[in-house]
Amino acid sequence: MKKAVLVVSFGTSFEETRRKTIEKCEEQIKEALGDYDLFRAYTSTMIINKLAKRDKTYIDTPRQALHKIYELGYNEVIVQSLHIICGDEYDKLKEQIAEFEDKFSKLTIGRPLLTKIEDYKEAVAATLKDIPNLNDGEAIVFMGHGTTHPVFSAYCALEYAFKEQQARAYVGTVEGYPTLENVMTQLKADQIKTVYLMPFMLVAGDHAINDMASDEEDSWKTCLIENGINVHIILKGLGENPYIQELFVEHAKECVRANN
């Protein structure tokens, strides 16, 4: 029986962070699922089109990748999501996978990073292993992407999970709730003077580089400094964290066990 694992992320047009994050996750999944052949897809058509035009690099959508896998004669397929939450991109992925349910003898999907309650606890523990020790008056602020999808509350649950582990961590989003303004209100109430600013995203791409860490007047860094808070930037995507990589590996392994 021919077996394939299709690793699907939103994607990125930044080569350096892709190598450190998406490719590292893919490598770890491939190593753990040794008899599965590895394939890649992005859910962002914007990123796919940009890479094709700029770099002549062609990345499949999940639908295109699954069609190729089917044409190559694979019987068992695991689709492992590298998305952070079960939002619009994950819904899009599930819709495309559903079109192929009758094409393979086994077709399963590995869940995003934050799905079950245990996922939040494990992701928080993994993230805390990769941040500096905080002194009094210091905290870490995470920038999530955010969404208008009903699962927007995942970011509030994430901050709660950090607090449950006694971490001085705050979570805001670029495109949703909580906002940076919500975070700054909490920082002032808690008398936080210094923050470490880090993306809670798979890759440190456009949002992290420009919306979070740049010197532009509306960046998170600039807004925090203007509000009297010292800022240290941690420009690392979650995909660089080996403990986060291992969580995605475990989600893929669960699919293997379910298939046996």
Beta strands, then each sheet from edge to edge (+ up, - down):
strand 1: 3-9
strand 2: 37-42
strand 3: 76-81
strand 4: 106-110
strand 5: 138-144
strand 6: 169-173
strand 7: 194-199
strand 8: 230-233
sheet 1: 2+ 1+ 3+ 4+
sheet 2: 6+ 5+ 7+ 8+
end
